[in-house]
């Protein structure tokens, strides 16, 4: 008899808890949409998902300007890549490499890239 009562209490308690969690989640979504947090979160997720680097970001990472030549890009790339290889920062190395790849496409379009 006591086991049956305990089982009913556990089932009723878990049902109440589940409904409270759903209600809290709905309220959090409503609050987020009112404050604009939901839109910002969605935009950040889209940015992270795209994984493409802009030309401006690539230039910033390598520390070059729009007037820099392809040779300057390669020189900066080699310096930064080697420096991060010694310090053991794979993340920074990958950022430097992606920046070079991004700019490689830009410079090829201008006729200054590696294949010209």
Rosetta silent file (secondary structure, phi, psi, omega in degrees, C-alpha in Angstrom):
SEQUENCE: XXXXXXXXXXXXXXXXXXXXXXXXXXXXXXXXXXXXXXXXXXXXXXXXXXXXXXXXXXXXXXXXXXXXXXXXXXXXXXXXXXXXXXXXXXXXXXXXXXXXXXXXXXXXXXXXXXXX
SCORE:     score description
SCORE:     0.000 S_00000001
   1 L     0.000  -44.762 -179.644    0.000    0.000    0.000 S_00000001
   2 H   -66.154  -35.990  179.251    2.811    2.424    0.931 S_00000001
   3 H   -65.365  -38.864  179.732    4.699    1.599   -2.264 S_00000001
   4 H   -65.340  -42.432  178.708    1.644    2.415   -4.357 S_00000001
   5 H   -64.681  -43.107  179.223    1.234    5.794   -2.625 S_00000001
   6 H   -63.382  -41.860  178.685    4.956    6.546   -3.058 S_00000001
   7 H   -63.157  -42.471  178.075    4.803    5.626   -6.760 S_00000001
   8 H   -63.610  -40.852  178.240    1.789    7.912   -7.261 S_00000001
   9 H   -62.735  -42.022  179.510    3.595   10.760   -5.511 S_00000001
  10 H   -64.853  -44.258 -179.174    6.670   10.309   -7.701 S_00000001
  11 H   -65.641  -45.492  178.984    4.602   10.234  -10.899 S_00000001
  12 H   -64.729  -40.937  179.470    2.522   13.272   -9.898 S_00000001
  13 H   -63.801  -41.835  179.509    5.623   15.162   -8.774 S_00000001
  14 H   -68.474  -34.616  176.511    7.463   14.492  -12.026 S_00000001
  15 H   -64.731  -43.538  178.438    4.418   15.605  -14.019 S_00000001
  16 H   -63.836  -43.181  178.968    4.201   18.850  -12.078 S_00000001
  17 H   -62.567  -42.096  179.667    7.942   19.430  -12.511 S_00000001
  18 H   -63.175  -44.562  178.639    7.746   18.777  -16.269 S_00000001
  19 H   -63.162  -38.480  179.245    4.860   21.256  -16.670 S_00000001
  20 H   -65.904  -39.248  178.352    6.755   23.866  -14.648 S_00000001
  21 H   -65.392  -42.594  178.789    9.853   23.451  -16.827 S_00000001
  22 H   -63.331  -43.842  179.417    7.840   23.826  -20.028 S_00000001
  23 H   -63.820  -40.220  178.776    6.121   26.928  -18.659 S_00000001
  24 H   -65.837  -39.008  178.862    9.466   28.432  -17.578 S_00000001
  25 H   -64.739  -44.592  178.360   10.967   27.741  -21.014 S_00000001
  26 H   -61.410  -40.973  179.269    8.013   29.418  -22.750 S_00000001
  27 H   -66.062  -39.384  178.234    8.333   32.420  -20.451 S_00000001
  28 H   -64.167  -40.009  177.074   12.076   32.651  -21.119 S_00000001
  29 H   -64.506  -40.984  178.973   11.430   32.616  -24.881 S_00000001
  30 H   -63.976  -43.897  179.066    8.821   35.338  -24.524 S_00000001
  31 H   -64.545  -39.814 -179.066   11.173   37.484  -22.443 S_00000001
  32 H   -66.213  -40.479 -179.368   14.031   36.938  -24.878 S_00000001
  33 H   -69.330  -31.058  177.611   11.950   37.950  -27.875 S_00000001
  34 H   -68.959  -37.306 -176.030   10.812   41.118  -26.080 S_00000001
  35 H   -90.776   -6.562  179.550   14.372   42.171  -25.270 S_00000001
  36 L    86.296    2.505 -179.755   15.877   41.225  -28.637 S_00000001
  37 H   -66.048  -37.502 -178.835   18.158   38.579  -27.160 S_00000001
  38 H   -62.108  -43.374  179.910   16.602   35.875  -29.333 S_00000001
  39 H   -64.483  -43.066  179.206   17.378   37.809  -32.525 S_00000001
  40 H   -63.537  -40.935  178.696   20.963   38.470  -31.422 S_00000001
  41 H   -63.501  -42.166  178.662   21.458   34.816  -30.523 S_00000001
  42 H   -63.607  -42.921  178.867   20.128   33.739  -33.903 S_00000001
  43 H   -63.553  -41.209  178.150   22.437   36.170  -35.708 S_00000001
  44 H   -63.992  -39.122  178.995   25.450   34.926  -33.732 S_00000001
  45 H   -64.913  -39.576  178.928   24.562   31.330  -34.571 S_00000001
  46 H   -66.007  -41.711  178.675   24.352   32.182  -38.260 S_00000001
  47 H   -61.975  -43.815 -179.771   27.739   33.943  -38.119 S_00000001
  48 H   -66.690  -35.032 -176.578   29.346   30.976  -36.392 S_00000001
  49 H   -73.074  -27.245 -175.071   27.787   28.527  -38.824 S_00000001
  50 H   -69.283  -35.381  176.021   29.010   30.347  -41.931 S_00000001
  51 L    60.137    1.749  178.709   32.712   29.746  -41.135 S_00000001
  52 L   -90.518  142.857 -178.586   33.733   32.040  -43.990 S_00000001
  53 L   -99.706  137.128  177.079   36.183   34.804  -43.257 S_00000001
  54 L   -79.832  160.855  178.682   35.686   38.250  -44.704 S_00000001
  55 H   -62.299  -40.471 -179.613   38.487   40.049  -46.504 S_00000001
  56 H   -62.622  -43.195  179.073   38.522   42.738  -43.825 S_00000001
  57 H   -64.658  -40.283  179.322   38.880   40.136  -41.060 S_00000001
  58 H   -63.112  -42.948  178.512   41.664   38.385  -42.965 S_00000001
  59 H   -64.772  -37.078  179.123   43.558   41.659  -43.403 S_00000001
  60 H   -65.746  -42.567 -178.768   43.104   42.425  -39.714 S_00000001
  61 H   -63.392  -44.119 -178.358   44.471   39.033  -38.665 S_00000001
  62 H   -82.941  -12.866  178.175   47.557   39.364  -40.865 S_00000001
  63 L    71.777   43.424  179.668   47.973   43.060  -40.064 S_00000001
  64 L  -124.362  165.310  178.808   48.030   44.308  -43.650 S_00000001
  65 L  -104.798  176.136  179.196   46.262   47.039  -45.572 S_00000001
  66 L   -68.609  -22.408 -178.858   44.345   46.947  -48.849 S_00000001
  67 L   -89.404    1.611 -179.337   47.373   48.337  -50.653 S_00000001
  68 L   -69.826  144.667  178.918   49.663   45.508  -49.491 S_00000001
  69 L   -83.769  167.800  179.491   51.187   43.305  -52.163 S_00000001
  70 H   -63.167  -34.176  178.163   50.886   39.510  -52.306 S_00000001
  71 H   -63.477  -39.272  176.962   54.529   39.236  -51.220 S_00000001
  72 H   -65.270  -38.177  177.621   53.742   41.224  -48.065 S_00000001
  73 H   -61.263  -47.637  179.930   50.809   38.914  -47.383 S_00000001
  74 H   -63.449  -39.409  179.357   53.055   35.862  -47.686 S_00000001
  75 H   -63.498  -46.531  178.053   55.727   37.434  -45.496 S_00000001
  76 H   -62.925  -42.521  179.676   53.208   38.251  -42.743 S_00000001
  77 H   -59.071  -50.537 -178.834   51.669   34.791  -43.083 S_00000001
  78 H   -59.355  -44.843 -178.888   55.036   33.028  -42.739 S_00000001
  79 H   -61.380  -51.310 -177.328   56.024   35.148  -39.733 S_00000001
  80 H   -67.849  -38.389 -179.079   52.737   34.681  -37.858 S_00000001
  81 H   -64.631  -45.557 -179.904   52.407   30.997  -38.735 S_00000001
  82 H   -67.112  -40.555  179.508   55.908   30.183  -37.496 S_00000001
  83 H   -60.863  -41.093  179.809   55.523   32.297  -34.380 S_00000001
  84 H   -78.231  -22.496  174.934   52.338   30.442  -33.434 S_00000001
  85 H   -68.655  -37.415 -179.979   53.880   27.077  -34.296 S_00000001
  86 H   -71.642  -38.619 -178.360   56.577   27.720  -31.685 S_00000001
  87 H   -81.402  -11.482  176.013   54.144   28.875  -29.002 S_00000001
  88 L    83.237   22.347 -179.816   51.841   25.924  -29.666 S_00000001
  89 L   -96.465   93.286  179.911   48.667   27.851  -30.512 S_00000001
  90 H   -66.022  -35.491  179.864   46.912   25.710  -33.107 S_00000001
  91 H   -60.163  -48.586 -179.515   43.833   27.967  -33.001 S_00000001
  92 H   -66.813  -37.080  176.923   45.840   31.049  -33.979 S_00000001
  93 H   -59.997  -43.047 -178.739   47.709   29.072  -36.605 S_00000001
  94 H   -67.621  -36.332  176.977   44.427   28.015  -38.187 S_00000001
  95 H   -64.007  -43.163  179.415   43.147   31.605  -38.150 S_00000001
  96 H   -63.565  -42.141 -179.911   46.316   32.817  -39.874 S_00000001
  97 H   -65.426  -43.111  178.208   46.025   30.036  -42.458 S_00000001
  98 H   -63.940  -36.474  178.367   42.349   30.818  -43.154 S_00000001
  99 H   -63.892  -42.299  178.514   43.234   34.496  -43.536 S_00000001
 100 H   -64.218  -43.001  179.472   45.876   33.638  -46.125 S_00000001
 101 H   -62.324  -40.941  179.210   43.447   31.396  -48.011 S_00000001
 102 H   -62.584  -47.007 -178.678   40.815   34.139  -48.030 S_00000001
 103 H   -71.336  -27.185  177.216   43.244   36.732  -49.342 S_00000001
 104 H   -59.670  -43.519  178.538   44.646   34.271  -51.859 S_00000001
 105 H   -65.391  -38.901  179.853   41.256   34.226  -53.591 S_00000001
 106 H   -64.913  -46.565 -177.672   41.065   38.026  -53.478 S_00000001
 107 H   -70.864  -30.375  175.271   44.533   38.502  -54.958 S_00000001
 108 H   -65.207  -37.926  177.704   43.913   35.880  -57.648 S_00000001
 109 H   -64.638  -29.946  178.591   40.877   37.876  -58.688 S_00000001
 110 H   -86.602   -6.768 -178.990   43.079   40.974  -58.996 S_00000001
 111 L    83.158   16.564 -178.583   45.690   39.075  -61.014 S_00000001
 112 L  -114.153   -1.998 -171.190   48.341   39.337  -58.269 S_00000001
 113 L   -71.713 -170.417 -174.512   47.854   35.970  -56.592 S_00000001
 114 L   -66.200  -28.139 -176.870   50.030   32.885  -56.388 S_00000001
 115 L   -90.643   -0.413  179.795   49.083   31.491  -59.803 S_00000001
 116 L  -102.093    0.000    0.000   49.873   34.686  -61.708 S_00000001
